[in-house]
Amino acid sequence: MFRRSEVSLPMACVYELGLGISLQGAKRVVLGEHSYDYTDGQSLVTSVDVPVASQITRASKEKPFYGIYLRLDAHEISHIVAEMDFAG
């Protein structure tokens, strides 16, 4: 879980295969020429490692930014899918 009590400048990082969820506050992720803003309850899924610029855009001491990031394991996902019964 991430907690930030103030807005931030854009920071270069790499998002790995995973799921990020904004629980409170707002965040902007820039990928190339595209900007993605997400806020309370919204999520971002990455299916490959992606270089981005990430910035907290809404946070305060009274109402900090809270977010979670779940890193996913591609091999484990492949294993689970291989065992699924699609015949129904």
N, C-alpha and C positions, 0 to 999 in steps of 0.2 A: 504494500500500500504506500502511496505517495501522499505527502501533505506539504503544502506550500502556503505561507501566510501573506505572500505579496506577489505581485506580477513579476515576470522575469523578462530578460532580453532573450532573443532567439539563441538557441544553443544547438550546435551541430551534434548529431548522434546517429546511431544506426538502430532502427527498429528491427528486431528479429521476428521470426515466425511467432505470432501470438495475437492476443486479444487485449486491447486497452479499453477501459471503461471509466468515463468521467462520472464521479458520484456527486460532486458539488464544485461549483466554479466553472471556469472555461479554459480551454486550451486550443492553441492553433498549431497545426503541423503543416509545414511547407515541403512539398516534394516537387523539385524542379520549378516550373512556372505555376503550379497549382497549389492553392491554399485550402486547407480543410479546418473548419472550426467546429469543435464539439463541446457540448455543455452537459448539464445534469442528465444522467441516464443514457447518454449517447455513447457509442462505441466505435472503435476503429480496429479492423482486422487486417493483419499483414500476412501474406502467404509466402513471402520471400524476404530475405534481409534487404532493407531499404535505407539508404542514407537520407536523412531528413534534417530539417531545422525545427525544433520544438520550442514552444513558448507558452507560459501560463499567462493568460490575458485577463482573467478575473479571479482575484483572491484578496483576502484581507485578514487581519487578525481576528476580526469578529466572525468572518465567514470564509475560512480558508478553502483552497482547492484540495479536494480529495480525489484520488484516482487509484485504480488498481491495474496491474498488467500481468496477464497470465501467459507465460512463455509456453508454447506448444512444442511437442516432440513429433516431428514428421514421421519417424520410424514407428513410433507407437500408434499414431493415427492410421498409418498404412496397415499395421497389424490388426487393429480393431476392425477396419473396413473389410479386410480379407476374411475375417471371421463372421461377418454379418450375413444373415440369411435374408436375401432379397426376394425369395419366392413367396413370402408372405403368408 
